[in-house]
Every structure is written in structure tokens, then in C-alpha cells.
Amino acid sequence: MMKICLSLICVFLATAWLRADEFTSSGVKVFYAVQGSGTPVVLIHGLHSSGAINWTLPGTTAALAQKHRVIVMDCRGHGKSDKPQTEADYGVAMVEDVVSLLNHLDIRKAHIAGYSMGGMIALKTAVLHPERVQGLLLCGMGWLQDGSALQGFWQHIPVRERLIGGSSGSACMKGMARLAVREAEVKALTMPAAIIVGDWDPVEKLYVLPLVHIRPGWPVSKIAGAGHLTCVMKPEFRDEVVKAIAAFEK
């Protein structure tokens, strides 16, 4: 119990050290926090999560901040950011939030890392705004293919509002279908890229293997004993994120 309490205190202190702020992107308030200095790294969290839960609490933010300027954002509809209610407010709009955040911070180019939904946003950002992405790291995610059954799943997914946090959750989930990208767009990317996925994560079969098939040069790191929800808490995941970002700069 004492060890657990001490760990929670350390996590709280680490989170408190982040410089928290917010800005407005197309009328939506977006929350973000910054730690460290150096080459910028933007971290994008997964569905129904937040920047703190996905990246900061497990220690990934602090590990990266030893050598980088780390920007952790709460996507619209999540965390401390505004939660618009319509489907049109999500999808590509979440990509534009990333670009607006870079503009707000006067950052020309950054490494972009995303987990799960954040990986979809990261890949779509690389496709739509390749000039802003120095390195692309997809974690717990691969390729949401335009025109695929998986895109149709997100577009027509049945949802129960009370289970996913209200109509903003429903709108976000359905809007994810618009984060799909075409094969030619993925093949056209020239920035360094890498993939990290848990070896128990069904995402590997559904999203990662199709991506590796068309981009065999993108390295894949597997986290042993990790499922989709548990991967971010593994120390090995944190270490692989740090290694992948460092490799982008060699």
C-alpha cells in the first residue's frame, strides 16, 4: 500500500510540473500541456482517454521531455477540451486541431505520435500536412483504409450514448471514419515512421499488418504481454517510444 501511495504521489507531482494551457481551434477550446525543451514532439491520445492518462501518468511524457519539447494535447471531445456535439466537429477537424496547435506554438515541424484513435489522427495529419511532420509514430494503430469494411464500421457503428459519455462520444466515434486514408497517400509519405503495438492487441491484425504490407520498411516493435488497453502502462512501451523518436533524428 505504501508503494502504491508513493507512486501516486510521484505521478501527481510529475503531472503538476507540466505547463498547462489552452487555445481555440475553429471555435473549440483545446487543452494542452508542455514539458521539456528541444525538438518538438506532439502526443495524441486514444479514444475516451486524455493526454494525462495516455501519456503523462505512465511516465512517457517525462521520459521524452529529457531531450524534447513534449506537447500533450486533449483532443476535442476528451479530457479538459471542449466537447462539441455533431459528427462534423470530429474526424478531419481533429487533424486541423493538431496543425492549429503547432501554429499556436509557432512550431514549423514536429514529431507526431498517436495511440489508437490518436494514431489515426497522426497518420491523417501526415497525409494532409506532410510538411508539418518530422517523424510519424503510430502506437496501437496502423492503417484505417479508405473504402474498407473497417471504415464502414466506424461510420455506421451503433452506439449507446450513456455508455460512451453522451452525444459528443457518439459524434467522435462516427467521425473517425473520415480519418481513413488511401493506399497511394500512405505510399507517398517520405518522413521516417515506426509502429508500436502490443502482441495481444487485435489492432495488429486489423490495422498494422495491412500497413506493413504496403510500407514494409516501417519498423514494428511489439510489446510482450500487452493488449490494446494495457500497452501504454508497460515500461517497455515507454522505452520503445523514446527509442523510436530518437531514431527519427539520426
ROKE-350069 format. One record per residue (C-alpha): residue in three letters; x, y, z negated. Coordinates in nm, 4 decimals, always signed. Each point is the difference from the previous one (the first is absolute). Layout:
% residues N
["Ala" [X Y Z]]
...
This chain:
% residues 250
["Met" [+0.0000 +0.0000 +0.0000]]
["Met" [+0.2840 +0.2382 -0.0879]]
["Lys" [+0.1645 -0.0628 +0.3395]]
["Ile" [-0.3287 +0.0698 +0.1777]]
["Cys" [-0.0484 +0.3267 -0.1903]]
["Leu" [+0.3541 +0.1141 +0.0757]]
["Ser" [-0.0485 -0.0835 +0.3676]]
["Leu" [-0.3207 +0.2025 +0.0131]]
["Ile" [+0.1718 +0.2947 -0.1665]]
["Cys" [+0.2843 -0.0155 +0.2530]]
["Val" [-0.2502 -0.0125 +0.2847]]
["Phe" [-0.1870 +0.3007 -0.1409]]
["Leu" [+0.3195 +0.2009 -0.0349]]
["Ala" [+0.1145 -0.0901 +0.3498]]
["Thr" [-0.3357 +0.1079 +0.1408]]
["Ala" [+0.0024 +0.3216 -0.2008]]
["Trp" [+0.3322 +0.1022 +0.1510]]
["Leu" [-0.1556 +0.0182 +0.3476]]
["Arg" [-0.0767 +0.3486 +0.1246]]
["Ala" [-0.3705 -0.0177 +0.0812]]
["Asp" [-0.1728 +0.2339 +0.2413]]
["Glu" [-0.2776 +0.0158 +0.2590]]
["Phe" [-0.0713 +0.1579 +0.3362]]
["Thr" [-0.2944 +0.0209 +0.2384]]
["Ser" [-0.0127 -0.2026 +0.3215]]
["Ser" [-0.2952 +0.0791 +0.2278]]
["Gly" [-0.1996 +0.1149 -0.2997]]
["Val" [+0.0857 -0.3056 -0.2134]]
["Lys" [+0.2098 +0.0361 -0.3144]]
["Val" [+0.2870 -0.2495 +0.0071]]
["Phe" [+0.2034 -0.0730 -0.3113]]
["Tyr" [+0.3701 -0.0809 +0.0168]]
["Ala" [+0.3054 -0.0236 -0.2244]]
["Val" [+0.3694 +0.0456 +0.0737]]
["Gln" [+0.3082 -0.1483 -0.1627]]
["Gly" [+0.3700 +0.0074 +0.0853]]
["Ser" [+0.1954 +0.1640 +0.2804]]
["Gly" [+0.1491 -0.1061 +0.3290]]
["Thr" [-0.1527 -0.1410 +0.3171]]
["Pro" [-0.3814 +0.0143 -0.0354]]
["Val" [-0.2000 -0.3193 -0.0472]]
["Val" [-0.3819 +0.0072 +0.0057]]
["Leu" [-0.1720 -0.2866 -0.1837]]
["Ile" [-0.3596 -0.0861 +0.0952]]
["His" [-0.2023 -0.2309 -0.2233]]
["Gly" [-0.2562 -0.2701 +0.0722]]
["Leu" [-0.3790 -0.0082 -0.0014]]
["His" [-0.1696 +0.0762 -0.3366]]
["Ser" [+0.3401 +0.0809 -0.1517]]
["Ser" [+0.2018 +0.3187 -0.0512]]
["Gly" [+0.3545 +0.1228 +0.0331]]
["Ala" [+0.0639 -0.0487 -0.3716]]
["Ile" [-0.1380 -0.3550 -0.0137]]
["Asn" [+0.1548 -0.1207 +0.3246]]
["Trp" [+0.3422 +0.1636 -0.0161]]
["Thr" [+0.0798 +0.1875 -0.3196]]
["Leu" [-0.1124 -0.2362 -0.2752]]
["Pro" [+0.1954 -0.2989 +0.1406]]
["Gly" [+0.3162 +0.2132 +0.0115]]
["Thr" [+0.0377 +0.0249 +0.3786]]
["Thr" [-0.0281 +0.3788 +0.0043]]
["Ala" [+0.2738 +0.0417 -0.2619]]
["Ala" [+0.2277 -0.2490 +0.1746]]
["Leu" [-0.0296 +0.1816 +0.3327]]
["Ala" [+0.0339 +0.3412 -0.1658]]
["Gln" [+0.3567 -0.0774 -0.1045]]
["Lys" [+0.1080 +0.0879 +0.3549]]
["His" [-0.3100 +0.1412 +0.1725]]
["Arg" [-0.2649 +0.2664 -0.0262]]
["Val" [-0.3031 -0.2201 -0.0597]]
["Ile" [-0.3511 +0.1310 +0.0739]]
["Val" [-0.2799 -0.2148 -0.1417]]
["Met" [-0.3465 +0.0921 +0.1244]]
["Asp" [-0.3537 -0.0926 -0.0975]]
["Cys" [-0.1851 -0.0625 +0.3255]]
["Arg" [-0.3325 +0.1755 +0.0430]]
["Gly" [-0.2709 -0.2051 -0.1663]]
["His" [+0.2463 -0.1266 -0.2618]]
["Gly" [+0.1671 +0.1010 -0.3242]]
["Lys" [-0.0082 +0.3705 -0.0765]]
["Ser" [-0.0721 +0.1062 +0.3588]]
["Asp" [-0.3415 +0.1081 +0.1274]]
["Lys" [-0.2421 -0.2725 +0.1061]]
["Pro" [-0.1961 +0.1022 +0.3092]]
["Gln" [-0.3072 -0.2082 +0.0763]]
["Thr" [-0.0126 -0.0556 +0.3765]]
["Glu" [+0.1829 -0.2548 +0.2155]]
["Ala" [+0.1319 +0.2734 +0.2290]]
["Asp" [+0.1951 +0.1392 -0.2962]]
["Tyr" [+0.2235 -0.3084 -0.0057]]
["Gly" [+0.2000 -0.2035 +0.2502]]
["Val" [+0.2165 +0.2322 +0.2093]]
["Ala" [-0.0782 +0.2849 -0.2403]]
["Met" [+0.2145 -0.1859 -0.2545]]
["Val" [+0.2866 +0.0021 +0.2475]]
["Glu" [-0.0366 +0.3727 +0.0471]]
["Asp" [+0.0158 +0.0423 -0.3785]]
["Val" [+0.3496 -0.1511 +0.0087]]
["Val" [+0.1095 +0.2430 +0.2710]]
["Ser" [-0.1645 +0.2915 -0.1812]]
["Leu" [+0.1876 -0.0964 -0.3153]]
["Leu" [+0.3300 +0.0026 +0.1894]]
["Asn" [-0.0878 +0.3424 +0.1378]]
["His" [-0.1008 +0.1231 -0.3435]]
["Leu" [+0.3376 -0.1050 -0.1401]]
["Asp" [+0.1867 +0.1333 +0.3059]]
["Ile" [+0.1315 -0.3469 +0.0839]]
["Arg" [+0.0753 -0.0630 +0.3664]]
["Lys" [+0.0541 -0.3745 -0.0272]]
["Ala" [-0.0288 -0.2668 -0.2715]]
["His" [+0.0109 -0.3711 -0.0623]]
["Ile" [-0.3590 -0.1225 -0.0264]]
["Ala" [-0.0836 -0.3048 -0.2110]]
["Gly" [-0.3505 -0.1360 -0.0484]]
["Tyr" [-0.1547 -0.2921 -0.1851]]
["Ser" [-0.3064 -0.1815 +0.1405]]
["Met" [-0.2342 +0.2810 +0.1134]]
["Gly" [+0.2996 +0.2278 -0.0396]]
["Gly" [+0.1852 -0.2191 +0.2500]]
["Met" [-0.2791 +0.0520 +0.2518]]
["Ile" [+0.0244 +0.3741 -0.0555]]
["Ala" [+0.3793 -0.0109 +0.0297]]
["Leu" [-0.0034 -0.1911 +0.3291]]
["Lys" [-0.2680 +0.2279 +0.1456]]
["Thr" [+0.2065 +0.3018 -0.1096]]
["Ala" [+0.3019 -0.1419 +0.1823]]
["Val" [-0.2099 -0.0495 +0.3144]]
["Leu" [-0.1678 +0.3413 -0.0021]]
["His" [+0.2906 +0.2028 -0.1396]]
["Pro" [+0.3239 -0.1920 +0.0673]]
["Glu" [+0.2028 +0.3209 -0.0176]]
["Arg" [-0.0858 +0.0271 -0.3721]]
["Val" [+0.1005 -0.3554 -0.0984]]
["Gln" [+0.3664 -0.0732 -0.0694]]
["Gly" [-0.0555 -0.3581 -0.1154]]
["Leu" [-0.3137 -0.2150 -0.0270]]
["Leu" [-0.0523 -0.2483 -0.2835]]
["Leu" [-0.3133 -0.2171 +0.0054]]
["Cys" [-0.0701 -0.1738 -0.3306]]
["Gly" [-0.2787 -0.2527 -0.0431]]
["Met" [-0.1087 +0.0864 +0.3531]]
["Gly" [+0.0880 -0.0512 +0.3644]]
["Trp" [-0.1962 +0.0800 +0.3160]]
["Leu" [-0.3689 +0.0861 +0.0122]]
["Gln" [-0.0508 -0.0582 +0.3705]]
["Asp" [-0.2318 +0.2227 +0.1974]]
["Gly" [-0.2866 -0.2083 +0.1391]]
["Ser" [+0.0650 -0.2963 -0.2302]]
["Ala" [-0.2432 -0.1889 -0.2208]]
["Leu" [+0.1751 +0.1501 -0.3022]]
["Gln" [-0.0780 +0.3495 +0.1214]]
["Gly" [-0.3614 -0.1061 +0.0450]]
["Phe" [-0.0002 -0.1403 -0.3532]]
["Trp" [+0.0923 +0.3391 -0.1469]]
["Gln" [-0.2397 +0.1843 +0.2263]]
["His" [-0.2999 -0.2169 -0.0896]]
["Ile" [+0.0961 -0.1185 -0.3471]]
["Pro" [-0.3034 -0.0365 -0.2310]]
["Val" [+0.0591 +0.1956 -0.3179]]
["Arg" [-0.1728 +0.0414 -0.3346]]
["Glu" [+0.0505 +0.3550 -0.1190]]
["Arg" [-0.0107 -0.0757 -0.3705]]
["Leu" [+0.2849 -0.2496 +0.0363]]
["Ile" [+0.2415 +0.2278 +0.1838]]
["Gly" [-0.0445 +0.3387 -0.1616]]
["Gly" [-0.2900 +0.1624 +0.1810]]
["Ser" [-0.0589 +0.1171 +0.3548]]
["Ser" [+0.3522 +0.1405 +0.0336]]
["Gly" [+0.1333 -0.3566 -0.0386]]
["Ser" [-0.2342 -0.1280 +0.2690]]
["Ala" [+0.0907 +0.2847 +0.2351]]
["Cys" [+0.3727 -0.0610 -0.0509]]
["Met" [-0.0235 -0.3744 +0.0648]]
["Lys" [-0.1973 +0.0447 +0.3211]]
["Gly" [+0.2295 +0.2824 +0.1098]]
["Met" [+0.2995 -0.2323 -0.0180]]
["Ala" [-0.1048 -0.1514 +0.3331]]
["Arg" [+0.1211 +0.3198 +0.1665]]
["Leu" [+0.3505 -0.0647 -0.1278]]
["Ala" [+0.0411 -0.2794 +0.2569]]
["Val" [+0.2742 +0.0403 +0.2598]]
["Arg" [+0.0660 -0.1506 +0.3413]]
["Glu" [+0.2823 -0.2397 +0.0860]]
["Ala" [+0.1624 +0.2475 +0.2388]]
["Glu" [+0.0020 +0.2633 -0.2744]]
["Val" [+0.1779 -0.2312 -0.2437]]
["Lys" [+0.2546 -0.1046 +0.2605]]
["Ala" [+0.0726 +0.3644 +0.0813]]
["Leu" [+0.1183 +0.0829 -0.3542]]
["Thr" [+0.3721 +0.0680 -0.0247]]
["Met" [+0.0546 +0.0845 -0.3671]]
["Pro" [+0.1482 -0.2702 -0.2271]]
["Ala" [-0.2696 -0.2098 -0.1647]]
["Ala" [-0.0334 -0.2867 -0.2467]]
["Ile" [-0.2678 -0.2114 -0.1651]]
["Ile" [-0.0377 -0.1280 -0.3571]]
["Val" [-0.2696 -0.2529 -0.0918]]
["Gly" [-0.0720 -0.2495 -0.2769]]
["Asp" [+0.0371 -0.3626 +0.0978]]
["Trp" [-0.3489 -0.0712 -0.1409]]
["Asp" [-0.1583 +0.2944 +0.1771]]
["Pro" [-0.2564 -0.0871 +0.2736]]
["Val" [+0.1030 +0.3263 +0.1652]]
["Glu" [+0.3086 -0.1814 +0.1287]]
["Lys" [-0.2049 -0.2221 +0.2290]]
["Leu" [-0.2664 +0.2570 +0.0882]]
["Tyr" [+0.2122 +0.3098 +0.0612]]
["Val" [+0.3738 -0.0651 -0.0340]]
["Leu" [+0.0484 -0.2964 +0.2348]]
["Pro" [-0.1754 +0.1760 +0.2930]]
["Leu" [+0.2272 +0.3000 -0.0581]]
["Val" [+0.3168 -0.2088 -0.0133]]
["His" [-0.1063 -0.1665 +0.3244]]
["Ile" [+0.0128 +0.3321 +0.1878]]
["Arg" [+0.2796 +0.1605 -0.2082]]
["Pro" [+0.2327 -0.2932 -0.0845]]
["Gly" [+0.2814 +0.2392 -0.0860]]
["Trp" [-0.1836 +0.1437 -0.2998]]
["Pro" [+0.1334 -0.1857 -0.3071]]
["Val" [-0.2444 -0.1645 -0.2406]]
["Ser" [+0.0774 -0.0426 -0.3700]]
["Lys" [-0.2189 -0.2420 -0.1960]]
["Ile" [-0.0574 +0.0365 -0.3728]]
["Ala" [-0.0126 -0.3430 -0.1632]]
["Gly" [-0.3110 -0.0851 -0.2008]]
["Ala" [-0.1743 +0.3252 +0.0923]]
["Gly" [-0.3579 +0.0405 +0.1160]]
["His" [-0.1535 +0.3108 +0.1513]]
["Leu" [-0.0951 +0.1584 -0.3314]]
["Thr" [+0.3019 -0.1118 -0.2041]]
["Cys" [+0.2801 +0.0788 +0.2431]]
["Val" [+0.0525 +0.3635 -0.0989]]
["Met" [+0.0605 -0.0987 -0.3627]]
["Lys" [+0.2898 -0.2314 +0.0820]]
["Pro" [+0.3494 +0.1407 -0.0671]]
["Glu" [+0.1068 -0.1727 +0.3224]]
["Phe" [-0.2503 +0.2121 +0.1932]]
["Arg" [+0.1417 +0.3202 -0.1458]]
["Asp" [+0.3523 -0.1101 +0.0853]]
["Glu" [-0.0954 -0.0909 +0.3581]]
["Val" [-0.1629 +0.3397 +0.0523]]
["Val" [+0.3180 +0.1737 -0.1138]]
["Lys" [+0.2134 -0.2233 +0.2261]]
["Ala" [-0.2229 +0.0568 +0.3025]]
["Ile" [+0.0060 +0.3787 -0.0345]]
["Ala" [+0.3778 -0.0068 -0.0454]]
["Ala" [+0.0351 -0.2124 +0.3153]]
["Phe" [-0.1925 +0.2609 +0.2007]]
["Glu" [+0.2787 +0.2479 -0.0713]]
["Lys" [+0.2955 -0.2135 +0.1113]]
